Amino acid sequence: MKNVKNIYFLLIVCFLTAFPLSAQTAAKKNKIIADSKSAKVEFIKSDPLMKALFDKAHAYVIFPNVGKGGLGIGGAAGNGVVYQNDNIIGMAKMSQLSIGFQAGGQAYREVIFFESKKELDRFKQSIFEFSAQASAVAATEGASANVKFTDGVMVFTMQKGGLMYEASIGGQKFKFNKE
């Protein structure tokens, strides 16, 4: 009988501790979604021509808060929201590792536009990766006017703060989680 009481006690403790964890996860997810909407507004504010990209792309993912830092070896990470037809279809995680001359830290936003279903499917299978240093364009007024899709994707970044000196090589990897 004592063992049964212990099992019930453990089940109750597990249930009560699991509930706040899911609430924290939901709160974090809601914050990322709200931040991604604000980031979209900021991207369009910095380059009004970018609105057409948001409207015409097959899909896009916004990473509203990416943190990056390094001293010789560096890294970056961020969470984002994947949209198709302005509807949320999932969440994403980005991680980056770089090696080379680099010192400092910075925060930035990143948006990746997908030209077609093929590129979005690659992203959703978490096999999508690339070297951000070679692929990203700084989001400034008029920057999107002459940019073309490369291998079906177009990437823009916008610095939020910090200072980073960098001459490095590295790549970004992504993980998609269905909504």
N, C-alpha and C positions, 0 to 999 in steps of 0.2 A: 504494500500500500504506500509506503514511504517513497518508493521509486516512481510510482504513478504521479504522486504529488510533485516530485522533482521534475518530471517530464512536463507536467502542466505548467509549472512555474517557468521552466525554460522556454516553452512555447509562447507564453504570455510575454516574457521579456523580449524574445526575438520579434514578436509582432509589434510591440510598442517601440522598439528601437528601429525597426525597419521603416515604420511610417514617417518619422521625421527625415530619414535619409531620402525617401522618394519625394518628399515635399521640398527638400533642399535642391534636388536634381531638377524638379519642375521650376523652381525659382531661378536657378542658374540658366536653364533653357529659355525661360521667358525673358531674362535679361539679355541673352545673346540675340534673341529675335528682335527685341526693342532696339538694341544697339545696331543691328544690321539695317533696320529701317532708317535710323538716323544716319548711318554711314552712306546709304544710298542717296539720301538728300544731300549730304556733303559732297559726294562724287559729282552729282548733277550741278550743284552750286559752283564747284570748281571748274567744270566744263559742261555748259548747258547742252552741247552736242551729244553728250553721253546718254541723255534721255532716250535717244533713238536706239542706242545699243541695248538698253534695258528693255525697250519695247519690242525689238526685232530679234534678239538672240533666242535660240531654241530654249536655253535655260542659262542660269548663272548662279554662282555661289559668292556670298559676301562674307569675308572674315573681318569683322569690325574692329577687333582688338588683337593684333599680333604683336607679341613681345619678342625682341631680338637682342642678343648680346653676345659678346665674344672678346677673347684675348688670345689670338693665335687660332684656337678652335672656338667655333661659335655655334649658336643654335637659335632657333626661333620656333614658336608654337602659337597656335590660335585655334579658336572654335568658330564655326560659321554656320550659315543657313543656306540651303540649296532651294532655289526657286525655279518653277517652270510655269509660264503663263501667270506670273505674279502670285502663284500659290506655293506655299511651303510643301516640298516633297521629302525633305529630310534635313538632317544635321550633318556637319562635317568637322573633321579635325585635320589640322595641317601641322606638320613638323618639318623642320629643316636642320640640316647639319652642314657646316661649311668649314673649310680649312684654308688658311692663308693669312696674309697680313690683315688684321682687323683688331680694332680696339674700341670699346664703348658699348652703348646700348641705345635702343630706340624702340618706339612704338609706332605702328603704322596700320593702315587698313589695306585690304586687298580684295579685288573683285576679279573673278574669272568668268568670262562669257564663253558659252559653248555654242558653236555654229550649228550643230546638228545633233540628232539623237545618238549617233555613233560615238561622239566624244563624251556626251553625258553618260552613256552606258559604260564607257571605260572608267569614268570617274566613279560611278555607282558601284562598280566591281572592285574599287580600291586598287586599281592597277595603273592609275593615272599619276604621273610624276614628271617633273621637269626642273631645269635649272632656272630659278627665278631671276638671277642676275642677268641672264641672257634674254629673258622673255618679257619682263615687266616694263611697263611704260609709266612714268610719273603722271598722275592725273593733274593736269594744269589746263587752263583755258585753251581750247582749240586742239589739245593733244589728240583727241579721238578722231579728228577730221581726216587724218592721213594714215591711221593705223589700220592694218588689214589682219584678218585671221591668219594665224600660222599654225599649221597642223590642226585646224579646226577650233583653236582657242585664241582668246585675246585676254591679256592680263594687264590690270592697272593697279598701281599702288599709290597711297597717299600718306605721307609722313604725318604723324600726330605729335611727336615730341622726341626729344633725346638727340644725341649726336653720335654718329658711328662713322669711323674711317674704315674703308674696306677695299681690299683687292684680293678677293678669295674666290674659290670655286665651291660649289655645293649644290644641293638639290632639295626640292620640296617633295614630300610624300603626303598623300591624302587618304583619309578613311571616311567612308560614307556610312551613315546610319539612317535607314528608312524611317520616315515620320510615322 
